[in-house]
Amino acid sequence: MLDTNRDPHTTPHLDSAALVVIDVQNDFLDDGPLGVAGTKDRLSEIERLTKVFRRAGRPIVHAIRLYHGEDVDTVRRTRFDAGERVVQPHTEGADIPRKLLPVDVRLKPEQLMSGEAQRIGEQELVVWKPRWSAFHRTNLDAILRGLGVDTVVVAGCNFPNCPRASLFDATELDYRAAIVTDATSAVTPERIRDMVAIGVVPLTVDELEKGFFG
């Protein structure tokens, strides 16, 4: 069980939690064209985390980027205008590392970019997010509400950008929220303190495994 001495309004409810894994794609690994330092080192813990949630029978959503046409963040448009291309549909760079998936699946970019989630397991989905937050211009909130989820557990790539933005939106939507510190790249104590200040609970993979299974 998790620490029950936490604030009763922010304590994660594991029996109604979903894991959201953000932007763990080949192009964002350390040696990729838009690599984020430390992401590759987190893969083993992210893999372990997905296995914990599958074993617990809890939903998993992989929120990914696919850049297509001019639908690109303003901060990256100059680079794209100059010819840079990353996480392009139907490329290996856009793929989620195989070890994080329940089965060997091929992403369906057209389906994803239409706003429809791709089911890859009994309770496992992929969604496309066009900007930082996994909730912005996606149906993630509707998916989670439909599954009876009240707690969003976030892990993945480059904490200062997409995971943090997703956690802000999760709290604004009144979800209980947690960040898995050892399964997320670019985590620092200062950044975690900022999250704690808005009610996000920092957890480790060990703590989650113990919380689910004792």
C-alpha positions as CSV (number, residue, x, y, z in Angstrom):
1,M,0.0,0.0,0.0
2,L,1.1,3.6,-0.6
3,D,1.6,6.0,2.3
4,T,-1.8,6.7,3.7
5,N,-0.5,9.8,5.6
6,R,-0.5,11.8,2.3
7,D,-3.1,14.4,1.5
8,P,-6.4,12.5,1.1
9,H,-7.2,14.6,-2.0
10,T,-4.0,13.9,-3.9
11,T,-3.0,10.4,-2.7
12,P,-2.9,8.1,-5.8
13,H,-5.6,5.4,-6.0
14,L,-3.8,2.5,-7.5
15,D,-7.0,0.4,-8.0
16,S,-8.3,3.2,-10.3
17,A,-5.0,4.3,-11.8
18,A,-3.8,4.3,-15.4
19,L,-0.2,4.6,-16.6
20,V,0.6,7.2,-19.3
21,V,3.9,6.6,-21.0
22,I,4.9,9.7,-22.9
23,D,7.1,10.1,-26.1
24,V,9.2,7.0,-25.6
25,Q,10.1,6.6,-29.3
26,N,13.3,5.7,-31.1
27,D,14.0,9.2,-32.4
28,F,13.9,10.6,-28.9
29,L,16.4,8.1,-27.4
30,D,19.9,9.4,-26.6
31,D,21.3,8.5,-30.0
32,G,18.3,9.6,-32.0
33,P,18.1,12.7,-34.2
34,L,16.2,14.6,-31.5
35,G,17.6,12.6,-28.6
36,V,16.9,13.4,-25.0
37,A,19.9,12.6,-22.7
38,G,19.2,9.8,-20.3
39,T,16.1,8.4,-21.9
40,K,17.8,5.2,-23.1
41,D,19.1,4.6,-19.5
42,R,15.4,4.8,-18.3
43,L,14.1,2.1,-20.7
44,S,14.7,-0.8,-18.3
45,E,12.7,0.8,-15.6
46,I,10.0,1.9,-18.0
47,E,9.7,-1.6,-19.2
48,R,9.5,-2.9,-15.7
49,L,6.8,-0.3,-14.9
50,T,4.7,-1.4,-17.9
51,K,4.9,-5.0,-16.7
52,V,3.8,-3.9,-13.2
53,F,0.7,-2.3,-14.6
54,R,-0.1,-5.2,-16.9
55,R,0.2,-7.6,-14.0
56,A,-2.0,-5.4,-11.9
57,G,-4.6,-5.3,-14.7
58,R,-4.5,-1.6,-15.0
59,P,-4.7,0.5,-18.2
60,I,-1.7,1.7,-20.1
61,V,-1.7,4.5,-22.6
62,H,1.3,5.3,-24.8
63,A,1.1,8.9,-25.9
64,I,3.4,9.6,-28.9
65,R,4.4,12.3,-31.3
66,L,4.0,12.0,-35.1
67,Y,5.0,15.1,-37.1
68,H,3.2,15.4,-40.4
69,G,2.9,18.4,-42.6
70,E,2.9,21.8,-40.8
71,D,1.3,20.5,-37.6
72,V,4.5,21.1,-35.6
73,D,5.2,23.0,-32.4
74,T,6.1,26.7,-33.1
75,V,9.5,26.2,-31.4
76,R,10.4,23.5,-33.9
77,R,8.9,25.0,-37.1
78,T,12.1,26.8,-38.1
79,R,14.1,23.6,-37.9
80,F,11.4,21.7,-39.9
81,D,11.3,24.5,-42.5
82,A,15.1,23.9,-42.9
83,G,14.5,20.2,-43.6
84,E,14.7,18.5,-40.2
85,R,12.4,15.5,-39.9
86,V,11.8,13.3,-36.8
87,V,9.1,10.9,-35.7
88,Q,7.7,10.7,-39.2
89,P,4.7,8.4,-39.8
90,H,5.7,4.9,-41.0
91,T,9.4,5.3,-39.9
92,E,11.4,3.3,-37.4
93,G,12.2,6.5,-35.6
94,A,8.5,7.0,-34.7
95,D,8.2,3.5,-33.3
96,I,7.9,2.7,-29.6
97,P,10.8,0.5,-28.5
98,R,9.6,-3.1,-28.8
99,K,10.4,-4.0,-25.1
100,L,7.8,-1.6,-23.9
101,L,4.9,-3.2,-25.8
102,P,2.8,-6.3,-24.9
103,V,3.1,-7.7,-28.5
104,D,5.0,-6.8,-31.7
105,V,2.7,-4.3,-33.2
106,R,2.9,-1.8,-36.1
107,L,1.6,1.7,-35.5
108,K,-1.3,3.0,-37.6
109,P,-0.4,6.7,-38.1
110,E,-3.5,7.6,-40.1
111,Q,-5.8,6.1,-37.5
112,L,-3.8,7.8,-34.7
113,M,-3.7,11.2,-36.4
114,S,-7.4,11.1,-37.0
115,G,-7.8,11.2,-33.3
116,E,-8.7,7.5,-32.8
117,A,-6.7,5.5,-30.3
118,Q,-5.0,2.3,-31.5
119,R,-5.6,-0.7,-29.2
120,I,-2.5,-2.9,-28.8
121,G,-3.6,-5.0,-25.8
122,E,-6.6,-5.8,-23.6
123,Q,-6.2,-2.6,-21.6
124,E,-3.4,-1.0,-23.6
125,L,-3.7,1.8,-26.1
126,V,-1.6,4.3,-28.2
127,V,-2.8,7.8,-28.7
128,W,-1.3,10.6,-30.8
129,K,-0.6,13.9,-29.2
130,P,0.3,16.9,-31.4
131,R,1.7,19.1,-28.7
132,W,3.4,18.8,-25.3
133,S,0.5,17.6,-23.2
134,A,-1.1,14.2,-23.7
135,F,-4.4,15.8,-23.0
136,H,-4.2,18.6,-25.6
137,R,-6.2,17.9,-28.8
138,T,-6.6,14.2,-27.8
139,N,-9.4,12.1,-26.4
140,L,-7.2,10.9,-23.5
141,D,-9.5,12.4,-20.9
142,A,-12.6,10.7,-22.4
143,I,-10.7,7.4,-22.6
144,L,-9.6,7.5,-18.9
145,R,-13.0,8.6,-17.7
146,G,-14.6,5.7,-19.6
147,L,-12.3,3.3,-17.9
148,G,-13.2,4.7,-14.4
149,V,-9.7,6.1,-13.9
150,D,-9.2,8.9,-11.3
151,T,-5.4,8.6,-11.0
152,V,-2.9,9.4,-13.8
153,V,0.6,7.9,-13.3
154,V,3.1,9.5,-15.8
155,A,6.5,8.2,-17.0
156,G,8.6,8.6,-20.2
157,C,10.7,11.1,-22.0
158,N,12.0,14.5,-21.2
159,F,10.2,15.5,-18.0
160,P,10.5,19.4,-18.4
161,N,8.4,19.3,-21.6
162,C,5.7,16.7,-22.3
163,P,5.4,14.8,-19.0
164,R,5.3,18.0,-17.0
165,A,2.7,19.6,-19.3
166,S,0.6,16.4,-19.1
167,L,0.8,16.4,-15.3
168,F,-0.3,20.1,-15.2
169,D,-3.3,19.2,-17.3
170,A,-4.1,16.1,-15.3
171,T,-4.3,18.1,-12.1
172,E,-6.4,20.8,-13.8
173,L,-8.8,18.1,-14.8
174,D,-8.9,17.0,-11.1
175,Y,-7.1,13.7,-11.6
176,R,-4.9,12.5,-8.8
177,A,-1.4,12.5,-10.4
178,A,2.0,10.9,-9.9
179,I,5.3,11.0,-11.6
180,V,7.5,7.9,-11.7
181,T,10.9,9.5,-11.1
182,D,13.1,6.6,-12.0
183,A,11.2,5.9,-15.2
184,T,11.3,9.4,-16.6
185,S,14.2,11.2,-18.2
186,A,15.5,14.7,-17.3
187,V,14.1,14.5,-13.8
188,T,15.8,16.8,-11.2
189,P,15.0,17.5,-7.5
190,E,14.0,21.1,-8.4
191,R,11.6,20.0,-11.0
192,I,10.0,17.4,-8.8
193,R,9.5,20.1,-6.0
194,D,7.6,22.2,-8.6
195,M,5.3,19.2,-9.2
196,V,4.8,18.4,-5.5
197,A,3.6,22.1,-5.1
198,I,0.6,21.4,-7.4
199,G,-0.2,18.1,-5.8
200,V,1.7,15.6,-8.0
201,V,3.1,12.7,-6.0
202,P,6.6,11.4,-6.8
203,L,6.9,7.6,-6.8
204,T,9.4,5.0,-7.9
205,V,8.8,1.8,-9.7
206,D,9.6,-0.1,-6.5
207,E,7.0,1.9,-4.6
208,L,4.4,1.2,-7.2
209,E,5.1,-2.5,-7.3
210,K,4.9,-2.7,-3.6
211,G,1.7,-0.6,-3.6
212,F,0.1,-3.0,-6.0
213,F,1.4,-6.3,-4.7
214,G,2.7,-5.7,-1.2
